[in-house]
Amino acid sequence: MFPELNKYVGADRDLYGILRKALYGCVQASKLWFLKLTKFLRIVGYESSEVEPCTFRKVEGDGVFLLVVYVDDILIIALSEEISRFHQHFVDEFQWVTLDVGNKQSYLGMQIEFFERMVQIDMRSFIEKILVWCDDHLTCYQGPGKKDLFTIAEESALGEKIRRKWHTIVAKLLYLAKRARPDILTVVSFLCIRVKGPTNDDQRKLLYLLGYLSNTKERLLILAPQKMFYIEAYVDASFVTHMDGKSHMDVFMKIGGVGVYFASRKQKCVSKSPTEAELIALPDNVGFCGTIP
C-alpha cells in the first residue's frame, strides 16, 4: 500500500514504529492520560486522595469541591461559580469539553439526583438491561439467596458459551452491588469466586438472585445524613462458611449516618474459632477508617 515504506520492513515482514504521542487503545495510553489530567488538576487547585487517586478535592474557604474521575468522565460536585471556572480552565487546556450542569446527572450507569441534604442513586435502567440480557424466565423471590448459598454441589460445569455469559452477568452485578445495591453484595461475592468453573448449581443461584432483583428493581439508594459527622463501622464474620474451611466477613461503614462503604468477602486464611474469625476481620477492615480525614 505504501511502497516507500518497504525499506523499513524487517525480515519477519513486520513494520515497527515509535509513537510520538499516546494512541488510544495502547497499554500505556490510559496511564499517560491520567498523569496529564492529574497534572492539570493540581495546577487548578485540586489534590488527589491518597486512598482513592481518582477522587480529587479542592478546599476554598469553607467550601469543599469534589471531582470523581473515570477515564474522561468527570463528576463535579461544586458551586456553580467553581464549575464555571473549572470549565474555562478545561477548555483552555484541552480546547473542547462537554459539560452538563444540573441536580440530575447520568454517570456510569447511575442516575444521580441531588436534593436538599439528600442524594438519590437510581440504577433501575442498569438492572433492566441485565434482566433483558438474561433471557431466562425469572421467578420473583423475597431474598437474594438461600441458606445453601455457600454449599458447592458437585454438578456438571456450564458450557463455555453459557459460562462467558454467566461471568459477564456476575461482573455487572458486582458493579451494581458496590454502588447502589449493597443488599446483594454477599451473594455476588460468592458468585465471584465461582467464575472460573461455574456449575448448574451456580446457575440456579444466579437465577435466584436475578429473580430477587426483578422483584426489587424499584429500590433506590438514598444518602441522607441524619447525624453529626462521625464514622461508624460494623464488622462481622461467619465462621467456616466456605467449603474449604475459610470464614466469610462483611463490613458496613457510615459517615454522618450515611452508608458509604460496603464489603463482603471470603477470608484469606483459615481461622480456628468464631472469635478468631472476627479478630481476623477486624484489622482487615477497621484500618480503612483511619484513611478517612
C-alpha positions in Angstrom: 0.0 0.0 0.0 2.9 2.3 0.8 5.9 1.1 -1.2 8.1 3.9 0.1 8.0 2.1 3.5 9.3 -1.2 2.2 12.9 -0.2 3.3 11.7 -0.2 6.9 10.1 -3.6 6.8 12.1 -6.2 8.7 13.0 -9.8 7.8 9.9 -11.0 9.6 7.8 -8.8 7.3 6.7 -6.6 10.2 6.9 -2.9 10.3 7.8 -1.3 13.6 7.4 2.4 14.6 7.7 4.7 17.6 4.7 6.7 18.7 5.3 10.3 19.4 2.1 10.7 21.3 -0.2 8.3 23.2 -2.5 6.4 20.9 -6.0 5.3 22.1 -6.0 1.6 22.7 -2.4 1.2 23.6 -1.5 -0.2 27.0 0.3 3.0 28.2 -2.4 5.4 26.9 -4.7 5.4 29.9 -1.8 5.9 32.3 -0.3 8.8 30.3 -3.8 10.4 30.1 -4.3 10.1 33.8 -0.8 11.6 34.5 -1.6 14.5 32.2 -5.1 15.1 33.7 -3.7 14.8 37.3 -1.0 17.4 36.5 -3.7 19.8 35.1 -6.0 19.3 38.1 -3.2 20.1 40.5 -2.4 23.3 38.6 -6.0 24.5 39.0 -6.0 23.7 42.8 -7.2 20.0 43.1 -5.4 17.4 45.0 -5.9 13.6 44.7 -6.9 11.4 47.6 -4.2 9.2 49.0 -6.7 6.4 49.4 -8.6 6.8 46.1 -6.3 8.6 43.4 -9.3 9.1 41.1 -11.0 11.3 43.7 -9.8 15.0 43.8 -10.6 17.7 46.4 -10.2 21.4 46.5 -10.7 23.4 49.7 -11.5 27.1 49.3 -12.6 28.9 52.4 -15.5 27.0 53.9 -16.2 25.2 50.7 -15.0 21.7 49.6 -15.3 20.8 45.9 -15.0 17.3 44.7 -14.1 15.6 41.4 -14.6 11.9 40.6 -12.7 10.8 37.6 -13.4 7.7 35.4 -11.1 7.9 32.4 -12.5 11.0 30.7 -15.8 11.2 32.5 -15.7 13.6 35.4 -18.4 14.1 38.0 -18.1 17.6 39.6 -19.7 18.4 43.0 -19.2 22.2 43.5 -20.8 25.6 43.5 -21.8 27.0 40.1 -19.1 29.6 40.2 -16.4 26.9 40.7 -17.9 24.8 37.9 -17.7 27.7 35.5 -14.1 28.4 36.5 -13.2 24.7 36.1 -15.0 24.6 32.7 -13.0 27.5 31.4 -9.7 26.0 32.7 -10.5 22.8 30.9 -11.4 24.5 27.6 -8.1 26.5 27.8 -6.1 23.3 28.3 -8.0 20.8 26.1 -9.9 23.1 23.7 -13.1 21.1 23.9 -15.3 19.6 26.6 -18.9 18.6 27.0 -20.5 20.0 30.3 -23.9 19.1 31.7 -24.9 21.1 34.7 -27.8 20.3 36.9 -29.1 18.5 40.0 -29.8 15.3 38.0 -26.9 13.6 36.3 -26.3 10.3 34.5 -22.9 8.9 35.4 -21.6 5.4 34.6 -24.9 3.7 34.7 -26.2 5.6 37.7 -28.9 8.3 37.6 -27.8 10.6 40.4 -30.2 13.3 41.7 -29.2 15.9 44.3 -31.8 17.3 46.7 -31.6 19.5 49.7 -29.4 17.4 52.2 -30.1 14.2 50.2 -28.7 12.3 47.2 -30.6 9.7 45.3 -28.8 7.0 43.2 -31.1 5.2 40.8 -29.8 2.2 38.8 -33.1 0.8 37.7 -32.2 1.2 34.0 -28.9 -0.7 34.6 -30.9 -3.6 36.3 -33.4 -3.7 33.4 -30.6 -4.2 30.9 -29.2 -7.1 33.0 -32.7 -8.7 33.2 -33.3 -8.2 29.5 -29.9 -9.7 28.6 -30.7 -12.7 30.7 -33.4 -14.3 28.6 -34.4 -16.9 31.2 -37.8 -16.8 32.7 -37.4 -15.5 36.2 -39.3 -16.3 39.3 -39.6 -13.4 41.8 -38.1 -14.0 45.3 -38.1 -12.1 48.6 -34.4 -12.5 49.3 -31.1 -12.5 47.2 -30.1 -16.1 48.2 -30.9 -19.2 50.1 -29.3 -20.8 53.2 -27.3 -23.2 51.0 -25.6 -20.3 49.2 -22.1 -21.3 50.3 -22.6 -25.0 49.7 -20.9 -26.2 46.5 -22.7 -29.0 44.8 -20.8 -31.5 42.7 -22.6 -30.9 39.4 -21.6 -30.6 35.7 -19.9 -27.4 34.6 -21.6 -24.9 32.4 -20.7 -24.9 28.7 -18.2 -22.3 27.5 -20.8 -20.1 25.8 -23.0 -20.1 28.9 -20.1 -19.7 31.2 -19.0 -16.5 29.4 -22.5 -15.1 29.7 -22.6 -16.1 33.3 -19.3 -14.4 34.0 -20.4 -11.2 32.3 -23.7 -11.0 34.3 -21.8 -11.6 37.6 -19.4 -8.8 36.8 -22.3 -6.4 36.1 -23.9 -7.4 39.4 -20.7 -6.7 41.3 -20.7 -3.2 39.8 -24.3 -2.8 40.8 -23.8 -4.1 44.3 -20.8 -1.9 45.1 -22.7 1.3 44.0 -26.4 1.1 44.7 -27.5 -2.3 45.9 -25.4 -3.5 48.8 -28.2 -5.9 49.8 -27.0 -8.3 47.1 -23.3 -8.0 47.9 -22.9 -11.2 49.9 -24.4 -13.4 47.2 -22.4 -11.6 44.5 -19.2 -12.0 46.4 -19.7 -15.8 46.5 -20.6 -16.0 42.8 -17.4 -14.0 42.0 -15.2 -16.8 43.4 -17.1 -19.3 41.1 -16.5 -17.6 37.8 -13.6 -19.9 36.7 -15.8 -23.0 36.8 -19.5 -22.4 37.5 -21.8 -25.3 37.6 -25.5 -25.8 37.0 -25.9 -25.2 40.8 -24.2 -21.9 40.5 -26.5 -21.0 37.6 -29.5 -21.7 39.8 -28.1 -19.4 42.5 -27.6 -16.6 39.9 -31.1 -17.0 38.6 -32.4 -16.9 42.2 -30.5 -13.6 42.7 -31.9 -12.2 39.4 -35.4 -13.1 40.5 -34.9 -11.1 43.7 -33.6 -8.1 41.6 -36.6 -8.4 39.3 -38.8 -8.2 42.4 -37.0 -5.3 44.0 -35.7 -3.3 41.0 -37.6 -0.2 42.1 -35.4 0.2 45.2 -33.1 3.2 45.2 -30.1 4.1 47.3 -30.8 7.2 49.4 -27.9 9.1 51.0 -29.3 11.5 53.6 -27.1 12.5 56.6 -29.0 12.5 59.8 -26.3 12.9 62.4 -23.1 14.9 63.1 -20.0 14.0 61.1 -18.5 10.9 62.7 -17.6 7.5 61.5 -19.3 4.2 62.4 -18.0 0.8 61.2 -19.7 -2.5 61.7 -17.6 -5.6 61.1 -18.7 -9.3 61.5 -17.5 -12.7 60.4 -19.3 -16.0 59.8 -17.1 -19.0 60.9 -16.2 -21.8 58.5 -18.8 -20.6 55.9 -16.9 -21.9 52.9 -16.3 -25.5 51.8 -12.6 -25.2 52.2 -12.9 -24.2 55.9 -12.4 -20.5 55.5 -14.8 -17.9 57.0 -16.6 -15.0 55.5 -16.6 -11.4 56.6 -18.7 -8.3 56.0 -18.2 -4.6 56.7 -20.6 -1.7 56.7 -19.3 1.9 57.2 -21.3 5.0 57.8 -20.2 8.7 57.9 -22.7 11.1 59.4 -25.3 8.3 59.4 -24.9 7.6 55.7 -23.7 4.3 54.4 -20.6 5.0 52.3 -18.7 1.7 52.2 -19.8 -1.9 52.0 -17.7 -5.1 51.6 -18.4 -8.8 51.7 -15.6 -11.3 51.0 -14.0 -14.6 51.8 -11.2 -14.6 54.4 -7.8 -15.5 53.1 -6.8 -17.8 55.9 -8.4 -20.5 58.0 -9.5 -19.5 61.5 -9.7 -21.9 64.4 -12.8 -20.4 66.1 -15.6 -17.8 65.6 -13.7 -15.4 67.8 -10.5 -15.8 65.7 -12.6 -15.2 62.5 -13.8 -11.9 63.9 -10.4 -10.9 65.1 -9.1 -11.5 61.5 -12.0 -9.5 60.1 -11.5 -6.5 62.5 -8.0 -5.3 61.5 -8.6 -6.1 57.8 -11.4 -3.6 57.7 -11.3 -1.1 60.6 -7.9 0.2 59.4 -9.8 1.7 56.4 -11.5 4.1 58.9 -8.1 5.7 59.6 -7.7 6.7 56.0 -10.7 9.0 56.1 -9.6 12.5 57.1 
